Amino acid sequence: MRRPVVVKLGSSLVVDPQGRPRRKLLAAHAAAIAESTLGGTPVAVVSSGAIALGLRRLGLTRRPSSLPRLQAASALGQAALQRAWQDAFRPQGIDAAQILLTSAELADRRAYVNVGNALQALFALGAVPVVNENDATATDEIAFGDNDALAAQLAVLLRARLLVLLTSVPGVLADGAVIADGRDARNAVFGPGSAVGRGGMESKVAAAELAAGAGIPTVIADGTQPGAVPEALAGSGSGTRFAPAESAPAFKLWLRHGKRIAGRIHVDAGARRALVEGGASLLAVGVTRAEGGFRVGDGVEIVGPDGAVFARGIASADAVEVEARRAGLEAVHRDRLVLLAQV
């Protein structure tokens, strides 16, 4: 079985302005995804649309600001969303499985591995996982923020061969023209998202950069075109493409992108040099201050004397112990630390 592909569709592609599933478009994408799956390349779909479908049941046309009403809309719409995908895949003889996540599952290493194992088991069965954020229970503390970020983190978890972010325009635009090279996309002027979605082009670019930085090629393409998925898989078609950086071990990728951060450790120039140039562990003697009240096992960012975050790691001691700077105390072990790309 080949490395999987992750395909993400936003609310405006899944749901029409009347709050109904875009069944014809979903069927077209399902046919292309089924062809890939049956050909030996499994696909995970990240699908927005639960809240958009639920809004109609609440008599609303825009996302409410109230969290309980958002959660109610998601609970009402999620069943309809999954049913729409099941209907789309049924003619292809493919089962659509439902996976609902919050960032809590990806922040805990054991749960992170379990999610990956469940997805691999579904791929082995020839099923297509349809993944969405669990908006009915997620709070700000455990939310991804949008499904673009979820798709990027899922691609990292699966060590995907490709991430395809489908949108309602041909790619990242500048003066109406598609920016083909993702390196130039950050300079684009981004407009607002849709009335029913959370994302927007800026969130897609950020997600694409995250995935590409983890070694996963990424394309932002026009999901209104039925051929968008096969063209992306073939490396053809229009869109904005983000070239992959060199990949890293799975644990380091999780530490960089999945582990939740509970605090910060500020270090002096000598400690920064020891970490970056010497591959050393962080000792408390090089700490200038600690913030966030973190405990042993929590994720921490490591900040240099210039105020820039240059590493992430897992704390080997509580914040109060680290800040006491006891000689010989290890704040973060080198095997549980990852340098960030800008270093």
PECORRA-V677932 format. One line per field, one symbol per residue. ss: DSSP state (A for helix, B for strand, O for the rest). phi: phi as a letter, one per 40 degrees, with the letter a starting at -180 (. if undefined). burial: b if it has 24 or more other ideal C-beta (glycine too) atoms within 12 Angstrom, else e. Layout:
ss->???
phi->???
burial->???
//
This chain:
ss->OOOOBBBBBOAAAABOOOOOBOAAAAAAAAAAAAAAAAOOOOBBBBBOOAAAAAAAAAOOOOOOOOAAAAAAAAAAAAAAAAAAAAAAAAOOOOOBBBBBBOAAAAAOAAAAAAAAAAAAAAAAOOOBBBBBBOOOOOOAAAOOOOAAAAAAAAAAAAOOOBBBBBBOOOOOBBOOBBOOBAAAAAAOOOOOOOOOOOOOAAAAAAAAAAAAAOOOOBBBBBOOOOOAAAAAAAOOOOOBBBOOOOOOOAAAAAAAAOOOBBBBBBBOAAAAAAAAOOOOOBBAAABBBBBOOOOOOOBBBBBOOOOOBBBBBBBOOOAAAAAAOOOOOBBBBBBBBBBOOOO
phi->.cccbbbbbcdcccbcccgbccccccccccccccccccchbcbbcbbchccdccdcccgbbbcccccdcccccccccccccccccccccdccgbcbcbbbbbccccccdccdccccccccccdccgcbcbbaccccbcbdcbcchaccccccccccdcfccabbbcbcbcicbbfgbccccdcccccccccccccbbbchccccccccccccccgbdbbbbccccdccccccccgbgchbbbcccccbddccccccbbcccbabbcbccccccccccbgcccccccccabbhgcbdgccbcbbcccgccbababccacdcccccfcdgcccacccbabccccc
burial->eebbbbbbbbbbbbbbeebebbeebbbbbbbbbbbbbeeebbbbbbbbbbbbbbbbebebeebeeeeeebbbbbbbbbebbbebbbebbeebebebbbbbbbbbbbbebeebeebbebbeebbeebbbbbbbbbbbebeeeebbbbbbbbbbbbbbbbbbbbbbbbbbbbbbbeeeebbeebeebeebeeeebbebbbbbbbbbbbbbbbbbbbbbbbbbbbbebbbbbbbbbeeebbbbbbbbbeeeeeebbbbbbbbbbbbbbbbbeebbebbbeeebbbbbebbbebebebeeebbbbbbbeeeebbbbbbbbbbbeebbebeeebbbbebebbbbbeee
//
